[in-house]
Amino acid sequence: MSAPPGALTLLDEIARVGRSAQTGGYRRFAWTAADHVLREWFAARASGLGLEVTEDRVGNQWAWWGDPDADGPGVVTGSHLDSVPDGGAYDGPLGVASSLAAVARLRAEGFEPARPVAVANFVDEEGARFGVACAGSRVLTGAMSAEHALGLRDADGVSAAEALRAAGRDPAAVGRDDETLARVATFVELHVEQGRHLADTPHAVAVGSSIWPHGRWRFDLEGEANHAGTTRLVDRRDPMLDLAALVLAAREVAEATGCVATVGKVAVLPNGVNAIPSSVTGWLDARGPDEDAVRALVPELERRLGVAATTESFTADTRFDPDLAARLAALLGGVPVIGTGAGHDAGVLATHGVPTAMLFVRNPTGVSHSPAEHAEADDCEAGVDALVDVLRELAGPAAARPGAGPGRVS
């Protein structure tokens, strides 16, 4: 019998999917050909482990070891396989691959879970195509309505509903799925660290405590299209100047309030090198440890620019189950418990009554959302080791005893 695959072996199997030959980064967007290949890979790998693969009303994939309908809600782990534009190989996929590797090892060891175990692959976590992060978990939980989600459009004007039809799916089936949520007793998401809290410590793994409040806003800046060579400067209404003011003001206000803010996406019309734009749209991402400060940042920018922003998403300060975090940190030998400025599906589930935890795998440079994103092989395997211990703890025979587990696990 061959040894169960490690996380990096599984990542190698999908290393070419959606990868740009020019940048080396990944473009794995929801309901595209690359996304389809990844979903098929997940289903095949999970089925090969003897897991039953199902989908919820949103298209999130669940690979079950045991029957949550017959045996009660289970312990779920996993993450996502989609990427930001030119993202790295680890953000999301490391969590999925590590979860499959952990389940493969437990099955090879003859472990018999006392409650069902599942690996999840959430769809459209990054929001790279339609602009709203964690769309799969937001619609699943009802945090975002199906109507709102289906009406979102990508850069080519294609709506999410149209993209689903093109992928052979029925948009009318999309919606909150309480039946699926009821099958989840506890969710533990493993993720590469985004930042370098662990880089200067002896620890390869940490446990998550919280996710900073964060939001995305759209600034629509209007101007007047005109000739770039014949229009006097005094006669120009150039919205690119407003965009520049927005970028600089966002940095200034963020520094003053202890937040971070980035204008990372821009759309320019008509986008000609010799044309003054008629309009420019800039998307702002802002986050910080203090929710009041994050919420106050955008009104200050609106005041300075004289332009009203449109809120596309906002997630309040999210705390993971503190008892579960402490329990897992102790189980793993006293590893650090840290917060993060990055959003995750785990955060969405945590705000909707699911006892949730996160494990972070050390990132030596802290770089993420970039082709340079990296984690050392030994640290990745340490993450699998930690996840094996966590699943054994939460789904093992001891977990079936009254009072033995966190939240809905007990």
C-alpha positions as CSV (number, residue, x, y, z in Angstrom):
1,M,0.0,0.0,0.0
2,S,1.4,3.4,-1.0
3,A,2.0,6.1,1.6
4,P,-0.8,8.8,1.8
5,P,0.1,11.9,-0.3
6,G,1.5,14.9,1.5
7,A,0.2,18.4,1.0
8,L,2.9,19.5,-1.4
9,T,2.4,16.4,-3.6
10,L,-1.3,17.4,-3.9
11,L,-0.4,21.0,-4.7
12,D,2.0,19.8,-7.4
13,E,-0.9,18.0,-9.1
14,I,-2.7,21.4,-9.7
15,A,0.4,23.5,-10.1
16,R,-0.2,24.3,-13.8
17,V,-3.9,25.0,-13.5
18,G,-4.7,28.7,-14.2
19,R,-1.0,29.7,-14.0
20,S,0.2,32.6,-16.2
21,A,3.3,31.9,-18.2
22,Q,4.2,35.6,-18.1
23,T,3.9,36.3,-14.4
24,G,4.1,32.9,-12.8
25,G,1.0,33.8,-10.8
26,Y,-2.4,32.2,-10.8
27,R,-5.7,33.4,-12.3
28,R,-8.2,30.9,-10.9
29,F,-11.5,32.8,-11.0
30,A,-15.0,31.5,-10.1
31,W,-16.9,29.6,-12.8
32,T,-14.1,29.7,-15.4
33,A,-12.4,26.8,-17.1
34,A,-9.6,26.8,-14.5
35,D,-12.1,26.7,-11.7
36,H,-13.9,23.7,-13.4
37,V,-10.6,21.8,-13.6
38,L,-9.9,22.4,-9.9
39,R,-13.4,21.4,-8.9
40,E,-13.0,18.1,-10.8
41,W,-9.6,17.5,-9.3
42,F,-11.1,18.0,-5.8
43,A,-14.0,15.7,-6.4
44,A,-11.7,13.0,-7.9
45,R,-9.2,13.2,-5.1
46,A,-11.9,13.1,-2.4
47,S,-13.7,10.2,-4.0
48,G,-10.3,8.4,-4.2
49,L,-10.2,8.6,-0.4
50,G,-13.6,7.1,-0.1
51,L,-15.3,10.4,0.7
52,E,-18.8,11.2,-0.5
53,V,-18.7,14.5,-2.5
54,T,-21.8,16.7,-2.3
55,E,-22.5,20.4,-3.3
56,D,-24.7,22.9,-1.5
57,R,-27.0,25.4,-3.1
58,V,-24.1,27.8,-3.8
59,G,-21.7,25.3,-5.4
60,N,-19.4,24.9,-2.4
61,Q,-18.1,21.3,-2.4
62,W,-18.2,19.0,0.7
63,A,-16.4,15.7,0.9
64,W,-17.8,13.6,3.7
65,W,-16.3,10.8,5.7
66,G,-19.4,9.5,7.5
67,D,-23.0,10.6,7.2
68,P,-23.9,13.9,8.9
69,D,-27.6,13.4,8.3
70,A,-27.6,10.0,10.0
71,D,-24.8,10.5,12.6
72,G,-25.2,14.2,13.5
73,P,-23.2,17.2,12.5
74,G,-19.5,16.8,11.8
75,V,-16.0,18.3,12.0
76,V,-15.2,20.1,8.8
77,T,-11.9,21.4,7.5
78,G,-10.8,22.9,4.2
79,S,-10.4,26.2,2.4
80,H,-10.7,27.4,-1.2
81,L,-9.0,26.8,-4.6
82,D,-9.6,30.1,-6.4
83,S,-7.1,33.0,-6.5
84,V,-6.7,36.7,-6.7
85,P,-5.3,38.0,-10.1
86,D,-1.7,36.6,-10.3
87,G,-1.9,35.1,-6.8
88,G,0.3,32.6,-5.2
89,A,0.2,28.8,-5.0
90,Y,-0.6,28.5,-1.3
91,D,-3.4,31.0,-0.4
92,G,-6.4,28.7,-0.2
93,P,-5.0,25.6,-2.0
94,L,-2.7,24.8,0.9
95,G,-5.7,24.5,3.2
96,V,-7.5,22.2,0.8
97,A,-4.5,20.0,0.1
98,S,-3.5,19.8,3.7
99,S,-7.1,18.8,4.6
100,L,-7.1,16.0,2.0
101,A,-3.6,14.9,3.2
102,A,-4.7,14.8,6.8
103,V,-7.8,12.7,6.1
104,A,-5.7,10.4,3.9
105,R,-3.3,9.9,6.7
106,L,-6.0,9.3,9.3
107,R,-7.6,6.7,7.0
108,A,-4.3,5.0,6.4
109,E,-3.7,4.8,10.2
110,G,-7.0,3.1,10.7
111,F,-8.6,6.0,12.6
112,E,-12.3,5.6,13.2
113,P,-14.0,8.9,13.7
114,A,-16.8,9.1,16.3
115,R,-18.5,11.8,14.3
116,P,-18.5,12.6,10.6
117,V,-15.5,14.5,9.1
118,A,-15.5,16.6,5.9
119,V,-13.2,18.5,3.7
120,A,-14.7,21.6,2.1
121,N,-13.8,23.6,-1.0
122,F,-15.5,27.0,-0.9
123,V,-16.3,28.7,-4.2
124,D,-15.2,32.3,-5.0
125,E,-13.5,33.1,-1.7
126,E,-11.3,35.8,-3.2
127,G,-14.0,37.6,-5.0
128,A,-11.5,38.2,-7.9
129,R,-14.1,37.9,-10.6
130,F,-17.3,39.5,-9.2
131,G,-15.8,41.8,-6.5
132,V,-17.2,40.4,-3.3
133,A,-14.9,38.2,-1.2
134,C,-16.1,35.0,0.4
135,A,-19.1,34.9,-1.9
136,G,-19.6,31.2,-1.5
137,S,-19.8,31.3,2.3
138,R,-21.7,34.6,2.4
139,V,-24.6,33.2,0.2
140,L,-24.5,29.9,2.1
141,T,-25.1,31.6,5.4
142,G,-27.4,34.3,4.1
143,A,-24.9,37.0,4.8
144,M,-25.4,38.0,1.1
145,S,-28.7,37.4,-0.7
146,A,-28.8,35.3,-3.8
147,E,-30.3,38.2,-5.7
148,H,-27.3,40.4,-4.9
149,A,-24.8,37.7,-5.7
150,L,-26.4,36.8,-9.0
151,G,-26.5,40.4,-10.1
152,L,-22.8,41.0,-9.6
153,R,-20.8,41.5,-12.8
154,D,-17.2,40.8,-13.8
155,A,-14.9,43.2,-15.7
156,D,-16.4,42.0,-19.0
157,G,-20.0,42.8,-17.9
158,V,-20.9,39.1,-17.4
159,S,-23.2,38.6,-14.5
160,A,-22.7,35.9,-11.9
161,A,-26.0,34.4,-13.1
162,E,-24.8,34.3,-16.7
163,A,-21.5,32.8,-15.6
164,L,-23.3,30.0,-13.8
165,R,-25.5,29.2,-16.8
166,A,-22.3,29.1,-19.0
167,A,-20.9,26.6,-16.5
168,G,-24.0,24.4,-16.8
169,R,-25.6,25.4,-13.5
170,D,-29.0,26.8,-12.6
171,P,-28.9,30.2,-11.0
172,A,-32.4,29.7,-9.6
173,A,-31.0,27.0,-7.3
174,V,-28.6,29.5,-5.6
175,G,-29.4,30.6,-2.1
176,R,-28.9,30.2,1.6
177,D,-28.6,26.6,2.6
178,D,-29.6,25.9,6.2
179,E,-29.6,22.1,5.6
180,T,-25.9,22.2,4.8
181,L,-25.1,24.5,7.7
182,A,-26.8,22.1,10.1
183,R,-24.3,19.4,9.1
184,V,-21.3,21.5,10.4
185,A,-20.6,21.2,14.1
186,T,-17.1,22.8,13.9
187,F,-15.0,24.3,11.2
188,V,-11.2,24.4,11.2
189,E,-9.5,26.2,8.3
190,L,-5.8,25.8,7.7
191,H,-4.2,28.7,5.7
192,V,-0.8,29.9,4.8
193,E,0.1,32.9,7.1
194,Q,-0.4,36.2,5.4
195,G,2.1,38.4,7.2
196,R,5.2,37.3,9.1
197,H,4.2,36.9,12.7
198,L,5.8,33.4,12.8
199,A,8.9,34.2,10.8
200,D,11.0,35.1,13.7
201,T,9.7,32.4,16.1
202,P,10.4,28.7,16.4
203,H,6.8,27.9,15.6
204,A,5.7,26.5,12.2
205,V,2.0,26.8,13.1
206,A,-0.2,29.2,15.0
207,V,-3.9,29.2,15.9
208,G,-6.1,32.1,14.8
209,S,-7.9,34.4,17.4
210,S,-9.7,36.9,15.2
211,I,-10.0,38.6,11.8
212,W,-9.7,42.4,11.7
213,P,-12.8,44.3,10.5
214,H,-12.5,45.1,6.8
215,G,-14.4,46.4,3.8
216,R,-14.4,47.2,0.1
217,W,-15.7,50.5,-1.3
218,R,-16.1,51.8,-4.9
219,F,-15.4,55.4,-5.8
220,D,-17.0,56.5,-9.1
221,L,-15.0,59.6,-10.3
222,E,-16.6,61.5,-13.2
223,G,-14.8,63.7,-15.7
224,E,-15.1,64.8,-19.3
225,A,-13.5,62.9,-22.2
226,N,-11.3,65.0,-24.4
227,H,-8.2,65.0,-26.5
228,A,-5.0,64.6,-24.5
229,G,-3.0,66.8,-26.9
230,T,-5.3,69.6,-27.7
231,T,-7.1,70.4,-24.5
232,R,-5.6,73.1,-22.3
233,L,-4.8,72.0,-18.7
234,V,-7.1,74.7,-17.4
235,D,-10.0,73.3,-19.5
236,R,-9.6,69.7,-18.4
237,R,-11.9,67.7,-16.1
238,D,-9.5,64.8,-15.6
239,P,-10.9,62.2,-13.1
240,M,-7.4,60.6,-12.9
241,L,-6.4,63.6,-10.7
242,D,-9.2,62.6,-8.4
243,L,-8.0,59.1,-8.4
244,A,-4.5,60.2,-7.5
245,A,-6.0,62.3,-4.7
246,L,-7.9,59.2,-3.5
247,V,-4.8,57.0,-3.4
248,L,-2.7,59.6,-1.5
249,A,-5.5,60.5,0.9
250,A,-6.2,56.8,1.6
251,R,-2.6,56.3,2.7
252,E,-2.6,59.4,4.8
253,V,-5.9,58.7,6.6
254,A,-4.9,55.1,7.1
255,E,-1.6,56.1,8.8
256,A,-3.4,58.6,11.0
257,T,-6.0,56.0,12.2
258,G,-3.9,52.9,12.6
259,C,-5.5,51.2,9.6
260,V,-4.2,49.9,6.3
261,A,-5.8,50.9,3.0
262,T,-5.2,50.2,-0.7
263,V,-6.6,51.3,-4.0
264,G,-5.8,48.1,-5.8
265,K,-8.2,48.0,-8.7
266,V,-9.0,50.7,-11.2
267,A,-11.3,50.9,-14.3
268,V,-10.7,53.8,-16.7
269,L,-13.0,54.9,-19.6
270,P,-12.3,55.1,-22.4
271,N,-8.8,53.9,-21.4
272,G,-6.9,55.4,-24.3
273,V,-3.4,56.7,-24.0
274,N,-4.2,59.8,-25.9
275,A,-7.6,60.5,-24.3
276,I,-8.5,62.3,-21.1
277,P,-10.8,59.8,-19.3
278,S,-14.5,60.4,-19.1
279,S,-14.7,58.4,-15.8
280,V,-12.5,56.5,-13.4
281,T,-13.6,53.9,-10.9
282,G,-11.3,53.0,-8.0
283,W,-11.8,50.3,-5.5
284,L,-10.6,50.8,-1.9
285,D,-9.8,48.0,0.5
286,A,-9.4,49.1,4.1
287,R,-8.8,47.1,7.3
288,G,-7.6,47.6,10.8
289,P,-7.7,46.3,14.4
290,D,-10.2,48.9,15.5
291,E,-13.6,48.7,13.8
292,D,-14.6,52.3,14.6
293,A,-11.4,53.5,12.9
294,V,-12.0,51.4,9.8
295,R,-15.6,52.7,9.5
296,A,-14.5,56.3,9.9
297,L,-11.8,56.1,7.2
298,V,-14.2,56.2,4.2
299,P,-16.4,59.2,5.4
300,E,-13.1,61.2,5.7
301,L,-12.1,60.3,2.2
302,E,-15.6,61.2,0.9
303,R,-15.3,64.6,2.7
304,R,-11.9,65.3,1.2
305,L,-12.8,64.3,-2.4
306,G,-16.4,65.5,-2.4
307,V,-17.5,62.1,-3.7
308,A,-19.8,59.5,-2.2
309,A,-18.5,56.0,-2.0
310,T,-20.5,52.8,-2.6
311,T,-20.0,50.1,0.0
312,E,-19.6,46.7,-1.7
313,S,-18.9,44.7,1.4
314,F,-18.0,45.1,5.0
315,T,-17.2,42.5,7.6
316,A,-17.1,43.5,11.3
317,D,-14.5,42.4,13.8
318,T,-14.7,38.6,13.8
319,R,-13.7,36.5,16.8
320,F,-13.1,32.8,16.5
321,D,-14.4,30.6,19.3
322,P,-11.9,31.5,22.2
323,D,-12.4,28.2,24.0
324,L,-11.7,26.2,20.9
325,A,-8.6,28.4,20.1
326,A,-7.2,27.8,23.5
327,R,-7.9,24.1,23.4
328,L,-6.1,23.7,20.0
329,A,-3.2,25.9,21.0
330,A,-2.7,23.7,24.1
331,L,-3.1,20.5,22.0
332,L,-0.4,21.7,19.6
333,G,2.1,22.3,22.4
334,G,1.5,25.9,23.2
335,V,1.7,27.5,19.8
336,P,1.0,31.2,19.4
337,V,-2.6,32.5,19.1
338,I,-2.6,35.4,16.6
339,G,-5.1,37.7,14.8
340,T,-5.1,38.4,11.1
341,G,-6.0,41.2,8.7
342,A,-7.0,38.8,5.9
343,G,-10.6,37.6,5.4
344,H,-11.5,34.0,5.3
345,D,-14.6,31.7,4.9
346,A,-13.9,30.7,8.5
347,G,-14.8,34.2,9.5
348,V,-18.1,34.2,7.7
349,L,-19.0,30.8,9.4
350,A,-17.9,32.1,12.8
351,T,-20.4,35.0,12.6
352,H,-23.2,32.6,11.8
353,G,-23.1,30.4,14.8
354,V,-20.5,27.8,13.8
355,P,-17.7,27.2,16.3
356,T,-14.7,28.0,14.2
357,A,-10.9,28.0,14.4
358,M,-8.0,28.6,12.1
359,L,-4.5,27.2,11.8
360,F,-1.8,29.3,10.1
361,V,1.3,27.9,8.5
362,R,4.5,30.0,8.7
363,N,5.3,32.2,5.8
364,P,9.0,33.1,5.8
365,T,8.7,36.4,3.9
366,G,5.1,37.3,4.8
367,V,4.4,37.9,1.1
368,S,0.9,36.8,-0.1
369,H,-1.4,37.5,-3.0
370,S,1.7,37.4,-5.2
371,P,3.6,34.8,-7.2
372,A,6.3,35.1,-4.6
373,E,4.1,33.7,-1.8
374,H,5.9,30.7,-0.2
375,A,5.9,28.3,2.6
376,E,8.8,25.8,3.4
377,A,8.1,22.1,2.8
378,D,8.8,21.2,6.4
379,D,6.4,23.9,7.6
380,C,3.7,22.7,5.2
381,E,4.0,19.1,6.6
382,A,4.0,20.5,10.1
383,G,0.6,22.1,9.2
384,V,-0.7,18.6,8.1
385,D,0.6,17.1,11.3
386,A,-1.2,19.8,13.3
387,L,-4.4,19.2,11.4
388,V,-4.2,15.4,11.9
389,D,-3.9,16.1,15.7
390,V,-6.9,18.5,15.6
391,L,-9.1,16.1,13.6
392,R,-8.2,13.2,15.9
393,E,-9.0,15.4,18.9
394,L,-12.3,16.8,17.6
395,A,-13.7,13.8,15.9
396,G,-12.2,11.0,17.9
397,P,-13.9,8.8,20.5
398,A,-13.3,11.3,23.3
399,A,-15.3,14.0,21.3
400,A,-18.4,11.9,21.7
401,R,-18.4,12.3,25.5
402,P,-20.8,14.9,26.9
403,G,-18.9,18.2,27.5
404,A,-15.8,17.1,25.6
405,G,-16.0,19.5,22.7
406,P,-16.5,23.1,21.8
407,G,-19.8,24.5,20.9
408,R,-21.9,22.2,18.8
409,V,-19.2,19.5,19.0
410,S,-20.0,18.6,22.6
